[in-house]
């Protein structure tokens, strides 16, 4: 079963990505230029005031591997006996990059992965609904995003990527939390069971945190108090073919929003991108505009598998798609998409990106983490806008 609790675990794990339409493509852009390499499942990134680039590395898990029970959950007739073997370790890190040199300034962070030989290890991997979770390649959760406040203090999120029991069962006691340096700022899981924090943004007197597990945008106050800013609704979509449990193709099933990123816009509002949950239909991801105290409003539609957002110097929003054709398509080619004020969008970079995971813009350049599903071969690349 893939639910909103495990969908982020799928995207951070995905190495095969449902074929479908893509936005119109702009003129070919110059190929991305490599800033730094040798990164371990790189995800979100942020610049410090001195120009240092910080990157969250999800890590490559560890041993031993344990099977995690599913808790008897059933969604739309889909059920599983577990989420498969999880190999937990302390290989997550926060890296600092200057002049192409990578230095890991925080190490030993929680990192759960699923092994490449999950099927041989006994995971139930038959049926279309489980394909995304067990395709070949690395699949790590763990450190997911990083932010730097105006004073230069570094904060980051450590995600979980699995069900509500994963933190206890696999011994990942430090997952599903927000950190500042080595100190825990907030335990998101204590606020919302099954939480999976995947994005963090420093704001006045606190931080905004995207919880992909709870489909929510949260605020963490200066003393660690957590409150809900916005929640994102489920939608009903047609079921794909090949599901177990007697679910016919085209039958209505619920799909979670699975938000993945948050940025502040030049208008002062916050913008949240969504991946979407299973069945991850191409062209169905949205970007939301959030004004605290008001109902969330859809800003842009027609996107696919959005994993990060950033504003450019021309007050234009850019969205990063981990796969142009959607999860399960078998195509790991990502895309950087320009989103115009009216919500229309076009591909700026459509080649040369492999399962990208994070985006930040500085000046006329976009910096992206590339190969976010790769163990020790991920990189940060730069593209001129």
C-alpha positions as CSV (number, residue, x, y, z in Angstrom):
1,X,0.0,0.0,0.0
2,X,1.2,3.5,-0.8
3,X,-0.5,6.1,1.4
4,X,0.3,9.7,2.2
5,X,2.5,8.4,5.0
6,X,4.8,6.6,2.6
7,X,4.5,8.6,-0.6
8,X,7.5,10.8,0.2
9,X,9.4,7.6,0.9
10,X,8.5,6.7,-2.6
11,X,9.7,9.9,-4.2
12,X,12.9,10.1,-2.4
13,X,13.4,6.4,-3.2
14,X,12.2,6.5,-6.8
15,X,14.6,5.5,-9.5
16,X,11.9,4.6,-12.0
17,X,9.7,7.5,-12.6
18,X,3.6,6.8,-15.4
19,X,4.3,8.1,-18.9
20,X,2.3,11.2,-19.7
21,X,2.3,14.7,-21.1
22,X,4.9,17.4,-20.2
23,X,4.7,21.2,-20.4
24,X,5.9,22.9,-23.5
25,X,9.6,23.1,-23.8
26,X,11.6,26.3,-24.3
27,X,14.6,26.7,-26.4
28,X,17.5,24.3,-25.4
29,X,19.4,25.7,-22.4
30,X,23.1,25.2,-21.9
31,X,23.9,21.9,-20.1
32,X,24.1,22.1,-16.3
33,X,27.6,22.8,-14.9
34,X,28.7,20.7,-12.0
35,X,29.5,22.7,-8.8
36,X,30.3,19.7,-6.5
37,X,30.0,15.9,-6.7
38,X,30.3,12.8,-4.5
39,X,27.1,13.6,-2.6
40,X,25.1,10.9,-0.9
41,X,21.4,11.2,-1.9
42,X,21.5,15.0,-2.0
43,X,18.2,16.8,-1.4
44,X,17.3,20.4,-0.3
45,X,19.9,23.2,-0.3
46,X,20.4,26.8,0.8
47,X,23.0,29.5,0.7
48,X,24.4,31.1,3.8
49,X,25.1,34.8,4.1
50,X,28.8,34.2,3.3
51,X,28.1,32.3,0.1
52,X,28.5,28.9,1.5
53,X,26.1,26.4,0.0
54,X,24.5,23.9,2.4
55,X,23.1,20.6,1.2
56,X,21.0,18.0,3.1
57,X,22.3,14.5,2.3
58,X,19.8,11.8,3.0
59,X,22.5,9.2,3.4
60,X,22.5,5.5,2.5
61,X,21.0,3.9,5.5
62,X,22.8,1.1,7.3
63,X,22.5,-2.4,8.8
64,X,20.7,-4.5,9.9
65,X,17.6,-4.3,7.7
66,X,14.2,-4.8,9.4
67,X,10.8,-5.5,8.0
68,X,8.3,-2.8,9.1
69,X,4.7,-3.9,9.7
70,X,2.0,-2.0,7.9
71,X,-0.4,-1.9,10.9
72,X,-3.3,-3.4,9.0
73,X,-4.0,-0.3,7.0
74,X,-6.2,-0.5,3.9
75,X,-6.7,2.3,1.4
76,X,-9.0,1.9,-1.6
77,X,-8.9,-1.9,-1.3
78,X,-5.1,-1.9,-1.3
79,X,-3.3,-3.7,1.5
80,X,0.2,-4.9,2.3
81,X,1.8,-6.9,5.1
82,X,4.5,-4.4,5.5
83,X,6.4,-1.6,3.8
84,X,9.3,-3.9,3.1
85,X,12.8,-4.2,4.6
86,X,14.1,-0.9,5.9
87,X,17.9,-0.5,6.4
88,X,18.4,2.2,9.1
89,X,21.7,3.8,9.9
90,X,23.3,7.1,10.8
91,X,24.7,8.0,7.4
92,X,22.7,11.2,6.9
93,X,24.6,14.5,6.9
94,X,24.6,18.2,6.2
95,X,27.3,19.3,3.8
96,X,28.9,22.7,3.2
97,X,30.2,23.6,-0.2
98,X,32.7,26.3,-1.0
99,X,34.7,26.6,-4.2
100,X,33.6,23.1,-5.2
101,X,35.0,21.6,-2.0
102,X,32.5,19.5,0.1
103,X,32.8,19.4,3.9
104,X,30.3,17.5,6.0
105,X,29.6,19.8,9.0
106,X,26.9,17.6,10.6
107,X,27.2,13.8,10.4
108,X,25.5,10.8,12.0
109,X,22.0,11.8,11.2
110,X,19.2,9.2,10.9
111,X,18.9,7.6,7.4
112,X,16.4,4.9,6.5
113,X,16.7,3.2,3.1
114,X,15.1,0.3,1.3
115,X,17.5,-2.2,-0.3
116,X,17.9,-2.7,-4.0
117,X,17.2,-6.4,-3.4
118,X,14.0,-5.7,-1.6
119,X,12.1,-8.4,-3.5
120,X,14.6,-11.0,-2.8
121,X,14.5,-10.0,0.9
122,X,10.8,-10.9,1.0
123,X,9.0,-7.6,0.4
124,X,5.6,-7.9,-1.3
125,X,6.3,-6.1,-4.6
126,X,3.7,-7.4,-6.9
127,X,1.0,-5.1,-8.2
128,X,1.2,-1.6,-9.7
129,X,0.7,0.1,-6.4
130,X,4.0,-1.1,-5.0
131,X,6.2,-0.7,-8.1
132,X,7.3,2.8,-7.2
133,X,8.6,1.8,-3.8
134,X,10.8,-1.0,-5.0
135,X,12.2,0.0,-8.4
136,X,16.0,-0.6,-8.9
137,X,18.2,2.0,-7.3
138,X,18.9,3.7,-4.0
139,X,15.9,4.8,-1.9
140,X,16.9,6.9,1.1
141,X,15.0,9.2,3.5
142,X,16.7,11.2,6.2
143,X,18.0,14.8,6.1
144,X,15.6,16.4,3.6
145,X,16.1,20.2,3.6
146,X,18.1,23.0,5.0
147,X,17.5,26.7,5.7
148,X,19.6,29.6,6.9
149,X,18.1,32.4,8.9
150,X,19.3,36.1,8.5
151,X,21.7,35.6,11.4
152,X,23.4,32.7,9.7
153,X,22.0,30.0,11.9
154,X,21.5,26.7,10.1
155,X,18.3,24.6,10.5
156,X,17.3,21.4,8.8
157,X,14.6,18.7,8.6
158,X,15.2,15.0,9.0
159,X,12.4,13.0,7.3
160,X,11.3,9.5,7.8
161,X,9.9,8.4,4.4
162,X,7.7,5.6,5.8
163,X,4.8,4.7,8.1
164,X,4.0,5.9,11.6
165,X,5.8,3.0,13.2
166,X,9.1,3.4,11.4
167,X,10.8,5.7,13.9
168,X,10.3,3.2,16.7
169,X,10.6,0.0,14.9
170,X,13.8,0.8,13.0
171,X,15.3,2.8,15.9
172,X,15.2,6.1,14.0
173,X,14.4,8.1,17.1
174,X,15.9,11.3,15.6
175,X,13.8,11.2,12.5
176,X,10.7,13.4,11.8
177,X,12.3,16.3,13.6
178,X,13.5,19.8,12.9
179,X,17.1,20.6,14.1
180,X,19.1,23.8,14.6
181,X,22.7,22.7,14.6
182,X,22.8,19.6,16.7
183,X,19.8,20.5,18.8
184,X,16.2,19.4,18.2
185,X,14.0,22.4,17.7
186,X,10.7,20.5,17.2
187,X,9.5,16.9,17.2
188,X,7.0,17.0,14.3
189,X,5.9,13.4,14.9
190,X,4.8,14.3,18.5
191,X,2.5,16.9,17.0
192,X,1.2,14.8,14.1
193,X,1.6,11.0,14.2
194,X,3.2,9.7,11.1
195,X,4.7,13.0,10.2
196,X,7.4,13.3,7.5
197,X,9.0,16.8,7.4
198,X,10.5,17.3,4.0
199,X,11.0,21.1,3.7
200,X,11.9,24.0,6.0
201,X,12.0,27.7,5.6
202,X,13.3,30.3,8.1
203,X,10.7,33.0,8.7
204,X,10.2,35.8,11.2
205,X,10.3,34.3,14.7
206,X,10.3,30.7,13.6
207,X,10.2,28.3,10.7
208,X,7.7,26.9,8.3
209,X,7.8,23.1,7.8
210,X,6.2,21.1,5.1
211,X,4.9,17.8,6.4
212,X,4.5,15.5,3.4
213,X,3.1,12.7,5.7
214,X,0.3,14.8,7.1
215,X,-0.4,16.9,4.0
216,X,0.2,20.1,6.0
217,X,2.2,23.3,6.3
218,X,3.3,23.8,9.9
219,X,4.8,26.7,11.8
220,X,7.4,26.1,14.5
221,X,7.7,29.0,16.9
222,X,11.0,30.2,18.5
223,X,10.4,28.0,21.5
224,X,9.4,24.9,19.5
225,X,5.6,25.3,19.6
226,X,4.1,23.8,16.6
227,X,0.9,25.0,14.9
228,X,-0.9,24.2,11.6
229,X,-0.9,27.0,8.9
230,X,-2.7,25.1,6.2
231,X,-3.7,21.6,5.1
232,X,-4.0,20.2,1.6
233,X,-7.0,18.1,0.5
234,X,-7.2,14.7,-1.1
235,X,-8.7,14.4,-4.6
236,X,-10.5,11.5,-6.2
237,X,-8.8,10.1,-9.3
238,X,-9.1,7.1,-11.6
239,X,-7.3,4.0,-10.5
240,X,-4.6,2.7,-12.8
241,X,-4.7,-0.9,-14.2
242,X,-3.0,-3.7,-12.3
243,X,-4.1,-3.0,-8.7
244,X,-4.7,-5.8,-6.3
245,X,-7.7,-6.2,-4.1
246,X,-10.3,-6.2,-6.9
247,X,-9.9,-2.5,-7.7
248,X,-10.8,-2.1,-11.4
249,X,-9.0,0.3,-13.7
250,X,-10.7,3.6,-13.7
251,X,-12.5,3.2,-10.4
252,X,-12.4,6.3,-8.2
253,X,-9.6,6.2,-5.5
254,X,-8.4,8.9,-3.2
255,X,-5.1,10.7,-3.9
256,X,-3.2,12.7,-1.4
257,X,-1.6,16.1,-2.1
258,X,1.8,15.2,-0.6
259,X,3.3,18.7,-0.3
260,X,7.1,18.9,-0.7
261,X,8.3,22.4,-0.6
262,X,7.6,26.0,0.6
263,X,9.0,29.4,-0.4
264,X,8.0,33.0,0.4
265,X,6.9,35.0,-2.7
266,X,7.7,38.6,-3.4
267,X,4.1,39.4,-2.5
268,X,4.6,38.1,1.0
269,X,2.5,35.0,0.5
270,X,3.9,31.4,0.8
271,X,3.9,29.0,-2.1
272,X,3.8,25.3,-1.6
273,X,4.5,22.7,-4.3
274,X,3.0,19.2,-4.3
275,X,4.2,15.8,-5.5
276,X,0.8,14.1,-5.4
277,X,0.3,10.7,-3.9
278,X,-0.4,7.4,-5.6
279,X,-1.2,6.9,-8.4
280,X,1.1,9.9,-9.2
281,X,-0.7,11.0,-12.4
282,X,1.4,13.1,-14.7
283,X,0.2,16.7,-15.1
284,X,-1.8,16.7,-11.8
285,X,0.6,18.3,-9.4
286,X,-0.2,21.8,-8.2
287,X,1.3,24.9,-6.6
288,X,-0.6,26.5,-3.8
289,X,-0.6,30.1,-2.6
290,X,-0.9,30.4,1.2
291,X,-1.8,33.5,3.1
292,X,-1.9,32.6,6.9
293,X,-5.5,32.9,8.1
294,X,-7.0,32.4,4.7
295,X,-8.0,29.2,2.8
296,X,-5.2,27.9,0.5
297,X,-5.6,28.9,-3.2
298,X,-4.3,26.9,-6.2
299,X,-1.8,29.1,-8.0
300,X,-0.7,26.8,-10.8
301,X,-1.8,23.4,-12.2
302,X,-0.6,20.9,-14.8
303,X,2.7,20.1,-13.2
304,X,4.3,16.7,-12.5
305,X,6.0,15.5,-9.3
306,X,7.1,18.8,-7.9
307,X,9.9,18.5,-5.3
308,X,11.1,22.1,-4.8
309,X,10.3,25.7,-5.6
310,X,12.4,28.9,-5.8
311,X,11.8,32.5,-6.8
312,X,14.1,34.1,-9.4
313,X,15.4,37.7,-9.5
314,X,12.8,38.7,-12.0
315,X,10.0,37.8,-9.5
316,X,9.3,34.6,-11.4
317,X,8.6,31.3,-9.7
318,X,10.5,28.2,-10.7
319,X,9.4,24.6,-9.9
320,X,11.7,21.5,-9.9
321,X,10.2,18.2,-11.1
322,X,11.9,15.0,-10.1
323,X,10.5,13.4,-13.2
324,X,9.0,15.1,-16.3
325,X,6.9,12.0,-17.1
326,X,5.9,11.2,-13.5
327,X,6.7,8.5,-11.1
328,X,6.6,5.0,-12.4
329,X,7.3,6.0,-16.0
330,X,10.8,4.5,-16.0
331,X,12.2,7.9,-17.0
332,X,14.4,9.7,-14.4
333,X,14.8,12.8,-16.5
334,X,13.8,15.8,-14.3
335,X,12.9,19.3,-15.3
336,X,13.2,22.9,-14.2
337,X,10.0,24.7,-15.0
338,X,9.3,28.5,-15.1
339,X,5.9,29.4,-13.7
340,X,4.5,32.7,-14.9
341,X,2.3,35.0,-12.7
342,X,-0.9,33.6,-14.3
343,X,0.1,30.1,-13.5
344,X,1.2,29.1,-17.0
345,X,4.5,27.3,-17.2
346,X,7.2,26.1,-19.6
347,X,10.3,23.9,-19.2
348,X,13.5,25.9,-18.8
349,X,15.8,22.9,-18.4
350,X,14.5,19.6,-19.7
351,X,17.7,17.6,-20.4
352,X,20.7,16.8,-18.3
353,X,18.9,16.4,-15.0
354,X,18.5,13.0,-13.4
355,X,16.0,12.7,-10.5
356,X,16.8,16.2,-9.2
357,X,15.9,16.8,-5.6
358,X,16.5,20.4,-4.5
359,X,16.5,24.0,-5.9
360,X,17.9,27.4,-4.8
361,X,18.4,30.5,-6.9
362,X,21.1,33.0,-6.4
363,X,21.5,35.9,-8.9
364,X,20.9,34.6,-12.4
365,X,21.8,31.0,-11.6
366,X,19.7,28.1,-10.4
367,X,21.5,25.6,-8.2
368,X,20.1,22.1,-8.1
369,X,20.9,18.8,-6.4
370,X,21.1,16.2,-9.2
371,X,20.8,12.4,-8.9
372,X,19.0,12.7,-5.5
373,X,18.5,8.9,-5.5
374,X,22.2,8.2,-5.9
375,X,24.5,6.9,-3.2
376,X,27.7,9.0,-3.2
377,X,27.4,10.0,-6.8
378,X,24.9,12.8,-6.5
379,X,25.9,16.4,-7.3
380,X,25.1,20.0,-7.2
381,X,24.8,21.6,-10.7
382,X,24.3,25.2,-11.8
383,X,22.2,26.5,-14.6
384,X,22.0,30.0,-16.0
385,X,18.4,31.3,-16.1
